[in-house]
Amino acid sequence: MNKTVREKIEEREFLYLSEPASKSRNTKGRKRYEEPCILRTEYQRDRDRILHSKAFRRLKHKTQVFFSPYDDHFRTRMTHTLEVSQIARTISRALDLNEDLTEAIALGHDLGHTPFGHSGERVLNELMPNGYRHNEQSVRVVEFIEDLNLTAETIDGILNHSYDYNPSTLEGQVVRISDKIAYINHDIQDAIRAGIIKNEDIPKESVQYFSTTNHIRLTKLVNDIVENSWGKDKILMSDECFQQFINLRTWMFENVYTNSQAKQEEDKAQNVIRRLFEYYFDELQQKYKNSNINTIMQTVCDYVSGMTDRYVLIKYEEVFLPSPFIQKNNDEFLFKLAQMNGLK
């Protein structure tokens, strides 16, 4: 009997991947059973579903560090995601891990990010009764809002990619560390491009260890991870490399992420999100008088967090700025979310 393409790929995984690698045939499965694909493994299907999702497309207009930059060479949330994916795939390939699962997790890890980056996340964290964490919202996007019915391993990796979480697969651990490597490296480039820092500002110890050249720094980090993770059940850096990386990350937080020109518009951006959240909350509360307050808040959170930078500004202008005539969008998706969340 002829084997399907998927079955051949699954057999190759057992032949060529390392023992602790995640094998797609051994997946814990999906919440709803689906017939296997003839051509693709379960993790390949996850990757494709994420890539074709609306939430993934919106990442191209969401902030990484710099709000709505006119310069097309600055990173957006989508280009960050693609860089994470490439770094993670390189590490997984070198360690004989499952590259398809790694890519699926990487492409989906930031789907729950808000407009205006982490500043938007901080606002929603203040407004929501149980706080707001973009990794948890990423899971909500793929499980509820877009209902992609992904495998348990992909969901686990997406949920646990953030700093204080622990993925259950090595592929998830690869994405978790690749996320940090990617944003530190590309944010240095973008901050230099924006004139916020100069190469000579970077701490001398970091320059001596990593270089000021982005691809040399990146290569050193990736090589160190591969060398120190080979044959182990955990993804690791050497102690020296890890400490140098943490020192550089700390310097970036002090000089770019929390105290720089990149944050000059942060208060305005947060005010936009806060006012829109309050506006939509009032609107839904009036329309769905018998509904639970927390459910209304979650519905508004789903809507506002999914907006791109430019769309949130369009909605703010429609709602709060006077104009002789503005062709308004009528927020169909807000009310679709209200139905999905069971508002009455």
C-alpha positions in Angstrom: 0.0 0.0 0.0 1.4 3.4 -1.0 2.1 5.8 1.9 0.9 9.4 1.9 3.3 12.3 1.8 2.4 13.0 5.5 3.2 9.5 6.5 6.6 9.7 4.8 7.4 12.9 6.6 6.3 11.4 9.9 8.7 8.5 9.3 11.5 10.8 8.5 10.9 12.6 11.8 11.5 9.4 13.7 14.6 8.7 11.6 16.3 12.1 11.7 15.0 14.1 14.6 16.6 13.9 18.1 15.0 11.7 20.7 13.5 14.6 22.8 12.2 16.4 19.6 8.4 16.6 19.2 7.2 14.1 16.6 4.0 15.1 14.9 2.6 11.6 14.9 2.8 11.7 18.7 0.9 15.0 19.1 -1.5 15.3 22.0 -4.0 16.4 19.3 -6.6 19.1 18.9 -9.6 19.9 21.0 -11.8 18.8 18.0 -10.7 15.8 16.1 -9.9 16.3 12.4 -9.1 13.7 9.7 -5.3 13.8 9.0 -4.1 15.7 5.9 -2.7 13.6 3.1 0.2 16.1 2.5 1.0 17.9 5.8 1.8 16.8 9.3 -0.3 18.2 12.2 2.3 20.9 13.0 2.6 21.9 9.3 -1.2 22.4 9.3 -0.9 24.6 12.5 1.7 26.8 10.8 -0.4 27.2 7.7 -3.5 28.1 9.7 -1.7 30.8 11.7 0.0 32.2 8.5 -3.4 32.6 6.8 -5.2 34.0 9.9 -6.5 37.6 10.0 -4.7 38.2 13.3 -1.4 37.4 11.6 -2.0 39.8 8.7 -2.8 42.6 11.2 0.7 42.3 12.7 2.1 44.3 9.8 0.5 47.4 11.2 1.2 46.9 14.9 4.0 48.6 16.8 7.2 46.8 17.7 8.9 49.7 19.6 8.3 52.8 17.4 4.8 54.0 17.0 3.5 53.9 13.4 6.9 54.8 11.8 6.9 56.5 8.4 10.3 54.9 7.7 9.5 51.4 6.2 12.8 50.0 7.5 11.8 50.0 11.1 10.5 46.7 12.5 6.8 46.1 12.9 5.3 43.3 15.0 5.1 41.2 11.8 8.8 41.6 10.8 9.7 40.9 14.5 7.7 37.7 14.3 9.4 36.6 11.0 12.8 37.3 12.5 11.9 35.2 15.6 10.8 32.4 13.3 14.0 32.4 11.3 16.2 32.4 14.4 14.2 29.7 16.0 14.2 27.5 12.9 18.0 27.8 12.6 18.4 26.7 16.2 15.8 23.8 15.9 17.4 22.6 12.7 20.9 22.5 14.3 19.5 20.6 17.3 17.5 18.1 15.2 14.2 19.4 16.7 10.9 19.7 14.9 11.2 22.7 12.7 7.6 22.8 11.7 6.4 23.0 15.3 9.0 25.6 16.0 7.8 27.7 13.1 4.1 27.4 14.1 4.8 28.6 17.6 7.0 31.4 16.4 4.4 32.7 13.9 1.6 32.6 16.5 3.4 33.8 19.6 2.5 37.5 19.3 -1.0 37.4 17.7 -2.4 38.8 21.0 -0.3 41.9 21.0 -2.1 45.2 21.3 -1.8 48.3 19.1 1.1 50.5 20.2 3.1 47.6 21.5 3.7 47.1 25.2 2.4 50.5 26.1 -1.0 49.3 24.8 -0.7 46.1 26.8 0.0 48.1 30.0 -3.3 50.1 29.5 -5.4 46.9 29.1 -3.6 45.3 32.0 -4.8 48.3 34.2 -8.4 48.1 32.8 -9.1 44.4 32.8 -10.1 42.9 36.2 -7.7 40.0 35.9 -5.0 41.9 34.0 -3.9 41.5 30.4 -1.0 39.4 29.1 -0.5 39.2 25.4 0.6 35.6 25.4 -2.7 34.6 27.0 -4.6 36.8 24.5 -2.6 35.1 21.7 -4.1 31.8 22.8 -7.5 33.3 23.0 -7.1 34.5 19.4 -6.3 31.1 18.0 -8.7 29.1 20.3 -11.7 31.4 20.5 -11.7 34.4 18.2 -10.4 32.7 15.1 -11.0 29.1 16.3 -8.0 27.6 14.5 -8.2 24.3 16.4 -4.4 24.0 16.8 -2.5 21.2 18.4 -1.8 21.1 22.1 1.9 21.6 21.5 1.5 24.7 19.4 -0.9 26.2 22.0 1.5 25.4 24.8 4.4 27.1 23.0 2.4 30.2 22.2 1.2 30.5 25.8 4.6 29.9 27.4 6.8 32.1 25.2 6.9 35.0 27.6 9.7 35.6 30.1 8.3 33.9 33.2 6.7 30.9 31.6 8.1 27.4 30.8 7.2 25.7 27.6 6.7 21.9 27.8 8.5 21.2 24.5 12.1 22.0 23.4 10.6 23.7 20.4 8.7 26.0 22.6 11.8 26.7 24.6 13.6 27.6 21.4 11.0 30.1 20.4 11.0 31.6 23.9 14.7 32.3 23.8 14.7 33.3 20.1 12.1 36.0 20.9 14.5 37.6 23.3 17.4 37.4 21.0 15.4 38.8 18.1 14.0 41.9 19.8 17.3 42.9 21.5 19.2 42.7 18.3 16.8 44.4 16.0 15.8 47.0 18.5 19.4 48.0 18.8 19.4 48.5 15.0 16.2 50.5 15.0 17.3 52.7 18.0 20.5 53.6 16.1 18.5 54.3 13.0 16.2 56.6 15.0 19.1 58.4 16.5 18.3 57.4 20.0 21.6 55.6 20.6 24.9 55.4 18.8 27.1 52.4 18.4 29.6 54.0 20.7 27.0 54.2 23.4 26.7 50.4 23.7 28.5 49.2 26.9 32.2 48.4 26.1 31.9 45.0 27.7 29.0 44.0 25.4 30.9 45.3 22.4 34.0 43.3 23.3 31.9 40.1 23.8 29.3 40.5 21.1 30.7 43.1 18.6 28.6 46.1 17.4 27.7 44.3 14.2 24.2 42.8 14.3 24.9 39.6 12.4 28.1 38.8 14.4 26.2 39.4 17.7 23.3 37.2 16.5 25.6 34.4 15.2 27.4 34.3 18.6 24.2 34.0 20.5 22.8 31.3 18.2 26.0 29.3 18.2 26.3 29.5 22.0 22.7 28.1 22.4 23.3 25.3 20.0 26.7 24.3 21.6 25.2 24.4 25.1 21.9 22.7 24.3 23.1 19.8 22.2 22.0 16.5 23.7 20.2 18.1 26.7 16.6 18.3 27.7 16.7 22.1 28.1 17.6 25.0 25.8 20.5 26.8 27.4 23.1 29.5 26.9 26.5 29.3 28.6 26.7 31.2 31.9 29.0 33.8 30.4 26.9 34.4 27.3 23.7 34.5 29.3 25.1 37.1 31.7 26.4 39.3 28.9 23.0 39.0 27.2 21.2 40.0 30.4 23.5 43.0 30.8 22.8 44.1 27.3 19.1 43.6 27.8 19.1 45.6 31.0 21.0 48.4 29.2 18.4 48.5 26.4 15.6 48.8 29.0 17.3 51.7 30.7 18.2 53.5 27.5 15.6 52.6 24.9 12.5 50.8 26.2 11.7 53.0 29.3 13.6 56.2 29.0 14.0 57.5 25.4 12.5 59.5 22.6 10.8 56.3 21.5 8.5 56.7 24.5 7.6 60.4 24.1 4.2 59.6 22.5 3.4 56.8 24.9 1.0 58.8 27.1 -1.0 59.9 24.0 -1.1 56.3 22.7 -2.3 54.9 26.0 -4.9 57.6 26.3 -6.3 56.7 22.9 -6.7 53.1 23.9 -8.1 53.9 27.3 -10.8 56.3 25.9 -11.8 53.9 23.2 -12.1 51.0 25.7 -14.4 53.2 27.9 -16.4 54.3 24.9 -17.1 50.7 23.7 -17.7 49.5 27.2 -20.5 52.1 27.6 -21.9 51.2 24.2 -22.1 47.5 24.9 -23.4 48.0 28.5 -26.3 50.0 27.1 -27.0 47.5 24.3 -26.7 44.4 26.4 -28.2 45.4 29.8 -28.5 41.8 31.1 -25.0 40.8 30.5 -22.2 40.2 33.0 -19.8 43.2 33.3 -16.7 41.1 33.1 -17.9 39.5 29.9 -18.6 43.0 28.4 -15.1 44.0 29.3 -13.6 40.9 27.8 -15.5 41.6 24.6 -14.2 45.2 24.4 -10.7 43.9 25.2 -10.9 41.4 22.3 -11.9 44.1 20.0 -9.5 46.9 21.0 -6.5 44.6 21.5 -7.0 43.2 17.9 -6.8 46.7 16.3 -3.8 47.8 14.4 -2.1 51.2 15.2 -3.7 52.9 12.3 -7.2 51.4 12.8 -7.3 52.4 16.5 -6.4 56.0 15.4 -9.2 55.9 12.7 -11.7 54.8 15.3 -10.5 57.4 17.8 -11.0 60.1 15.1 -14.5 58.8 14.3 -15.6 58.7 17.9 -13.9 61.8 19.5 -12.9 64.3 16.8 -15.5 66.7 15.3 -15.8 66.6 11.5 -18.4 67.8 9.0 -18.5 64.2 7.6 -16.5 61.1 8.3 -17.4 57.8 6.6 -17.7 55.6 9.6 -17.0 51.9 10.0 -19.9 50.5 12.0 -18.0 48.2 14.3 -19.5 45.0 12.9 -16.8 42.9 14.5 -17.4 44.3 17.9 -21.0 43.1 17.8 -19.9 39.8 16.3 -17.6 39.4 19.3 -20.5 40.3 21.6 -22.5 37.4 20.1 -19.5 35.0 20.4 -19.1 36.0 24.1 -22.8 35.5 24.7 -23.8 39.0 25.5 -27.6 39.5 25.7 
